Amino acid sequence: MIHALKCPTCAAPVDFDDKSDSRTMRCPFCQNTIIVPDALRQGVVSTFGARPRTLRVGPGMKYFLVFSVCAIILGSIYAVMQIVNTAIRSGENKTPPRAIIIPPIPAFPPIPKTAEATPTPPGFATTTLKFGSEGTGPGTFNDARSIAVDGDGRIYVGDYTGGRVQVFDAAGKFQTQWMVDQKMPLRGMAADRRGNIYVVQSGTIQRYEAASGKPLGELSYGEGRGFDNVVTTPDGGLVAAWRRNRDDIVRFDANGRLVKVIRSAVSGQTDASELDLRVAVDGLGNIYALGTFTQAVYKFTPDGRFVNRFGGRGDQPGQLHAPQSIAVDNQGRVYVSDIKGVQVFDKEGRYIDVFKPASIAFGMVFDDKNELHIAARSQVLKCSLNEKK
């Protein structure tokens, strides 16, 4: 009899003769080899698209099928009984769970010693006081560039424009203020131990009563106007920078009498004339002149003899870039501010270190406690030195 099969590869109908002894045949459409099922070779009639024929099973086969079904059912029942017995035994031997005690977690767990941060070594100086802000009211500054400290620690701060001088106690608390010439820039300021404040304006040095701002007269100088900066000396005198066709350094005694003139102080050592000199004096009376145009420091003895020059234009340590002010501490170290911060030199001009205040130091002065006071446009800083071992 001819039977119809489906090719498992292309699903095409394929005719098979059950009288054939071959176990395989080839699909005439895709040429795939088809294995003929044994059921078709044992009398199972299956016609493609027609009702299947009855499968003829002998007596032996019937007993075999019945036995197989019974065995499967009995095996399933046995497996279910084993699972139930196991669950019962595990339930009888199960011990109650032990209570788990969770210790309380501290709000801020302690940090192990190995995790503690190593303290950062201090720099050359530490800011210990800061006061002021931008403004025109008491304790605020319009453009603070000049600063002075008297023997009692009172701080005097002068705005570059507007002519206002403010007075503070050693803790930075505002006390009073008074006015100088409001039309001219305030170029420099210094305080002595006798209650006087010296202010440089319009090329002259004017003396005022520190407590009230009462004018006390002008310092006389035969060369006329031309002063640009002033600083007090330990013996109560003054050293001033003067320029008019020359860059001179002028020294007065405590009574305001002329003592010494160092003519062409900078241009005499270089080929360039200096147009803006800032001056400082150490405890021995040595004079340091900062040339902001030549960007160097020039050292002179008390009698005016040139000793040394250091600094120079550049961005390396010890070189200067846009310097603004100069001061000397009670150890003879020289401090020069520029855009890098405040650079420190020894008395011979050798570079030591640099530290960076919060703002550029336009004015600097030391008090009797060797604390550095800085005028920084809109605020005043006080720095204590960290002595290095």
C-alpha positions as CSV (number, residue, x, y, z in Angstrom):
1,M,0.0,0.0,0.0
2,I,1.2,3.5,-0.8
3,H,1.5,5.9,2.2
4,A,2.0,9.7,2.1
5,L,4.8,11.2,4.3
6,K,5.9,14.8,4.9
7,C,9.5,15.6,4.2
8,P,11.0,16.9,7.6
9,T,13.1,19.4,5.7
10,C,10.8,21.0,3.1
11,A,7.4,19.6,4.2
12,A,6.7,18.3,0.7
13,P,4.4,15.2,0.4
14,V,6.4,12.0,-0.3
15,D,4.9,8.6,-1.3
16,F,6.1,5.4,0.5
17,D,5.2,1.8,-0.4
18,D,4.9,-0.4,2.7
19,K,5.8,-3.4,0.7
20,S,9.3,-2.0,0.3
21,D,12.0,-3.4,2.5
22,S,14.0,-0.2,2.5
23,R,14.3,1.8,5.8
24,T,15.1,5.1,3.9
25,M,13.9,7.0,1.0
26,R,14.8,10.3,-0.8
27,C,12.6,13.5,-1.1
28,P,12.1,14.2,-4.8
29,F,11.9,18.0,-4.1
30,C,14.9,18.8,-1.7
31,Q,16.7,15.5,-2.2
32,N,16.8,15.0,1.6
33,T,17.1,11.4,2.9
34,I,14.1,10.4,5.0
35,I,14.1,7.6,7.6
36,V,10.8,5.6,7.3
37,P,9.1,5.1,10.7
38,D,8.9,1.5,11.9
39,A,5.2,2.0,12.6
40,L,4.5,2.3,8.8
41,R,6.5,-0.8,8.1
42,Q,4.4,-2.8,10.7
43,G,0.9,-2.2,9.2
44,V,0.1,1.3,10.5
45,V,-1.9,3.0,7.8
46,S,-1.4,6.7,7.5
47,T,-2.6,8.7,4.6
48,F,-1.6,12.3,4.1
49,G,-4.7,14.5,4.6
50,A,-6.9,11.4,5.3
51,R,-8.2,9.6,8.4
52,P,-5.6,7.4,10.0
53,R,-6.0,3.6,9.8
54,T,-6.3,1.2,12.8
55,L,-3.0,-0.1,14.3
56,R,-3.1,-3.9,14.6
57,V,-1.5,-5.1,17.9
58,G,-1.1,-8.7,18.8
59,P,-2.0,-10.3,22.2
60,G,1.6,-10.3,23.6
61,M,1.8,-6.6,22.9
62,K,-1.4,-5.9,24.8
63,Y,0.0,-7.6,28.0
64,F,3.2,-5.6,27.7
65,L,1.4,-2.3,27.5
66,V,-0.8,-3.0,30.5
67,F,2.2,-4.1,32.6
68,S,4.1,-0.9,31.6
69,V,1.3,1.4,32.6
70,C,0.8,-0.3,36.0
71,A,4.5,-0.1,36.7
72,I,4.6,3.6,36.0
73,I,1.6,4.3,38.3
74,L,3.0,2.2,41.2
75,G,6.4,4.0,40.9
76,S,4.8,7.4,41.0
77,I,2.9,6.5,44.2
78,Y,6.0,5.2,45.9
79,A,7.9,8.4,45.1
80,V,5.2,10.6,46.5
81,M,5.1,8.5,49.8
82,Q,8.9,8.9,50.2
83,I,8.7,12.7,49.8
84,V,5.9,12.8,52.5
85,N,7.8,10.6,54.9
86,T,11.0,12.7,54.5
87,A,9.1,16.0,55.3
88,I,7.5,14.4,58.4
89,R,10.8,13.2,59.8
90,S,12.5,16.6,59.1
91,G,9.6,18.4,60.9
92,E,10.0,16.1,64.0
93,N,13.8,16.6,64.3
94,K,13.7,20.4,63.5
95,T,15.1,22.5,66.4
96,P,13.7,26.0,67.1
97,P,15.8,28.8,65.6
98,R,18.2,30.5,68.0
99,A,17.6,34.2,68.7
100,I,19.9,36.5,66.8
101,I,21.1,39.5,68.8
102,I,22.0,42.5,66.7
103,P,24.3,44.9,68.5
104,P,23.4,48.6,68.3
105,I,25.2,50.6,65.7
106,P,26.8,53.8,67.0
107,A,25.7,57.0,65.3
108,F,29.4,57.9,64.5
109,P,31.6,54.8,64.5
110,P,35.1,55.4,65.7
111,I,37.8,55.9,63.1
112,P,40.6,53.4,63.3
113,K,44.0,54.9,64.1
114,T,45.4,53.7,60.8
115,A,42.8,55.9,59.0
116,E,43.6,59.1,60.9
117,A,44.9,61.9,58.6
118,T,48.5,63.0,59.1
119,P,48.5,66.7,60.1
120,T,49.8,69.0,57.4
121,P,52.9,70.8,58.5
122,P,52.3,74.6,58.8
123,G,53.7,77.0,56.3
124,F,56.0,79.9,57.0
125,A,53.1,82.1,58.3
126,T,49.5,81.6,59.5
127,T,46.7,84.1,59.3
128,T,45.5,84.7,62.8
129,L,43.2,87.7,62.2
130,K,41.2,89.0,59.3
131,F,38.7,91.8,59.3
132,G,37.0,94.3,56.9
133,S,35.2,94.1,53.7
134,E,34.5,96.3,50.7
135,G,32.6,99.5,51.5
136,T,32.7,102.9,53.0
137,G,31.3,102.3,56.4
138,P,33.3,101.9,59.7
139,G,35.5,98.8,59.4
140,T,35.1,98.5,55.6
141,F,37.6,99.6,53.0
142,N,37.4,101.3,49.6
143,D,41.0,100.5,48.5
144,A,43.3,99.9,51.4
145,R,46.9,99.9,50.4
146,S,48.7,101.6,53.3
147,I,49.0,100.3,56.9
148,A,50.9,101.2,60.0
149,V,51.1,100.0,63.6
150,D,52.1,102.1,66.7
151,G,53.8,100.9,69.8
152,D,50.5,100.0,71.5
153,G,49.5,97.7,68.7
154,R,46.8,100.1,67.2
155,I,46.4,99.5,63.5
156,Y,46.0,102.4,61.0
157,V,44.7,101.7,57.6
158,G,44.6,104.2,54.7
159,D,42.5,104.0,51.6
160,Y,44.4,104.8,48.4
161,T,41.7,107.3,47.3
162,G,39.2,109.3,49.3
163,G,41.6,110.4,52.0
164,R,40.2,108.2,54.8
165,V,42.4,106.8,57.6
166,Q,40.7,104.3,60.0
167,V,42.0,103.3,63.4
168,F,41.6,99.8,65.0
169,D,42.7,98.2,68.2
170,A,45.1,95.2,68.1
171,A,42.1,92.8,67.8
172,G,40.8,94.6,64.7
173,K,37.9,96.4,66.5
174,F,37.1,99.8,64.8
175,Q,37.8,102.8,67.1
176,T,37.7,105.9,65.0
177,Q,38.6,107.5,61.6
178,W,39.8,110.8,60.3
179,M,40.4,112.4,56.9
180,V,43.4,113.7,55.0
181,D,43.4,115.2,51.5
182,Q,40.5,113.6,49.8
183,K,41.6,114.6,46.3
184,M,45.0,113.1,46.2
185,P,46.1,109.4,46.4
186,L,47.5,108.2,49.7
187,R,50.9,106.7,48.7
188,G,52.4,105.8,52.0
189,M,51.9,105.9,55.8
190,A,53.9,105.2,58.9
191,A,53.4,105.4,62.7
192,D,56.0,106.3,65.4
193,R,55.9,105.7,69.2
194,R,55.1,109.3,70.1
195,G,51.5,109.2,68.7
196,N,52.3,110.6,65.3
197,I,51.1,109.3,61.9
198,Y,53.0,110.3,58.7
199,V,51.1,110.3,55.5
200,V,52.6,110.7,52.0
201,Q,50.3,112.7,49.6
202,S,51.0,115.1,46.7
203,G,54.8,114.4,47.0
204,T,55.0,115.6,50.6
205,I,55.1,114.0,54.0
206,Q,52.4,115.4,56.4
207,R,52.4,114.6,60.1
208,Y,49.1,114.1,62.0
209,E,48.1,113.4,65.6
210,A,47.2,109.7,65.5
211,A,44.3,109.8,68.0
212,S,42.4,112.7,66.3
213,G,43.9,113.2,62.9
214,K,44.9,116.8,63.8
215,P,47.5,118.2,61.2
216,L,50.9,118.8,62.8
217,G,52.8,120.2,59.8
218,E,54.9,119.1,56.8
219,L,58.4,117.7,56.9
220,S,60.8,120.1,55.2
221,Y,63.1,119.0,52.3
222,G,65.1,121.4,50.2
223,E,64.7,119.5,47.0
224,G,60.9,120.1,47.1
225,R,58.0,117.7,46.5
226,G,58.7,114.2,45.2
227,F,58.1,111.8,48.2
228,D,56.4,108.5,47.4
229,N,56.8,106.3,50.5
230,V,57.8,106.5,54.1
231,V,58.7,104.2,57.0
232,T,59.7,104.8,60.7
233,T,63.1,103.6,62.1
234,P,63.7,102.0,65.5
235,D,65.3,105.2,66.8
236,G,62.2,107.2,66.0
237,G,63.4,108.7,62.7
238,L,62.1,108.3,59.2
239,V,63.3,106.9,55.9
240,A,61.5,108.1,52.7
241,A,61.6,107.4,49.0
242,W,61.8,110.5,46.8
243,R,61.8,110.8,43.1
244,R,62.0,113.8,40.7
245,N,64.4,113.2,37.9
246,R,66.2,110.9,40.3
247,D,65.4,108.1,42.6
248,D,66.7,109.2,46.0
249,I,66.4,107.8,49.5
250,V,66.1,110.4,52.3
251,R,66.7,109.9,56.0
252,F,65.3,112.1,58.9
253,D,66.0,111.9,62.6
254,A,63.3,111.8,65.3
255,N,62.9,115.6,65.2
256,G,62.3,115.7,61.5
257,R,65.8,117.0,60.6
258,L,67.5,115.8,57.4
259,V,70.2,113.3,58.2
260,K,71.2,111.6,55.0
261,V,70.4,111.5,51.2
262,I,71.3,108.5,49.1
263,R,71.2,110.1,45.6
264,S,70.2,107.9,42.6
265,A,69.8,105.0,44.9
266,V,68.6,102.6,42.2
267,S,69.7,104.2,39.0
268,G,73.2,104.6,40.4
269,Q,73.4,100.7,40.6
270,T,71.6,100.0,37.3
271,D,71.2,101.6,33.9
272,A,67.5,102.2,34.6
273,S,65.8,104.9,36.6
274,E,63.3,103.7,39.2
275,L,59.9,105.4,39.1
276,D,58.3,103.7,42.2
277,L,60.3,102.9,45.4
278,R,59.0,101.2,48.5
279,V,61.3,101.3,51.6
280,A,61.8,99.3,54.8
281,V,64.3,99.4,57.6
282,D,65.6,96.6,59.9
283,G,66.6,96.8,63.6
284,L,70.2,97.8,62.8
285,G,69.1,100.7,60.6
286,N,69.9,99.0,57.3
287,I,67.7,100.3,54.5
288,Y,65.9,98.0,51.9
289,A,64.5,99.7,48.8
290,L,62.1,97.8,46.5
291,G,62.0,98.9,42.9
292,T,58.6,98.0,41.5
293,F,59.7,98.8,38.0
294,T,63.2,97.2,38.1
295,Q,61.6,94.4,40.2
296,A,64.6,94.1,42.6
297,V,65.5,94.8,46.2
298,Y,68.5,97.1,47.0
299,K,70.2,97.0,50.4
300,F,72.1,100.0,51.9
301,T,73.9,100.5,55.2
302,P,72.6,103.2,57.7
303,D,75.2,105.6,56.3
304,G,74.0,105.0,52.7
305,R,76.6,102.6,51.3
306,F,75.2,100.1,48.7
307,V,75.6,96.5,49.9
308,N,73.6,94.1,47.8
309,R,70.9,93.6,45.2
310,F,68.6,90.6,45.0
311,G,65.3,89.5,43.4
312,G,65.1,90.3,39.7
313,R,62.4,89.9,37.2
314,G,61.0,86.3,36.8
315,D,58.6,83.7,38.0
316,Q,61.1,81.4,39.7
317,P,61.4,81.2,43.5
318,G,63.3,84.3,44.7
319,Q,62.5,86.3,41.5
320,L,59.8,89.0,41.5
321,H,56.7,89.5,39.3
322,A,54.8,92.7,39.9
323,P,56.1,93.4,43.4
324,Q,53.9,95.7,45.6
325,S,55.4,96.1,49.1
326,I,58.3,95.3,51.4
327,A,58.8,94.8,55.2
328,V,61.5,93.5,57.5
329,D,60.9,91.4,60.7
330,N,62.8,91.4,64.0
331,Q,65.1,88.7,62.8
332,G,66.3,90.8,59.8
333,R,64.4,88.7,57.2
334,V,63.0,90.6,54.2
335,Y,59.4,90.1,53.0
336,V,58.4,91.1,49.5
337,S,54.9,90.7,48.1
338,D,54.1,90.0,44.5
339,I,51.6,88.0,42.5
340,K,53.1,84.7,43.8
341,G,52.4,85.6,47.4
342,V,54.9,86.9,50.1
343,Q,58.5,85.8,49.4
344,V,60.9,85.6,52.3
345,F,64.7,86.3,52.1
346,D,67.4,86.3,54.7
347,K,69.3,89.6,55.4
348,E,71.8,88.7,52.6
349,G,69.1,88.3,50.0
350,R,69.0,84.5,49.9
351,Y,65.6,83.1,49.2
352,I,64.0,81.2,52.1
353,D,60.3,80.5,51.5
354,V,57.0,81.9,50.2
355,F,53.5,81.9,51.7
356,K,50.2,83.0,50.2
357,P,47.8,85.3,52.1
358,A,44.2,85.4,51.1
359,S,44.9,88.5,48.9
360,I,47.8,90.4,47.4
361,A,49.6,92.4,50.0
362,F,49.6,96.0,48.9
363,G,51.0,97.2,52.2
364,M,53.0,95.4,54.9
365,V,54.3,96.2,58.4
366,F,55.6,94.3,61.4
367,D,54.6,95.2,65.0
368,D,56.6,94.7,68.2
369,K,55.4,91.1,68.5
370,N,56.9,90.3,65.1
371,E,53.4,89.8,63.7
372,L,52.9,90.8,60.0
373,H,50.0,93.2,59.2
374,I,48.8,93.3,55.6
375,A,46.6,95.8,53.8
376,A,44.8,93.9,51.0
377,R,42.4,96.3,49.3
378,S,39.2,95.3,51.0
379,Q,40.5,93.7,54.2
380,V,43.3,93.6,56.7
381,L,45.2,90.4,57.7
382,K,47.4,89.7,60.6
383,C,49.9,86.8,60.2
384,S,52.0,85.1,62.9
385,L,55.3,83.4,61.8
386,N,55.7,79.7,62.2
387,E,59.3,79.4,63.4
388,K,61.0,76.4,61.8
389,K,63.3,74.1,63.7
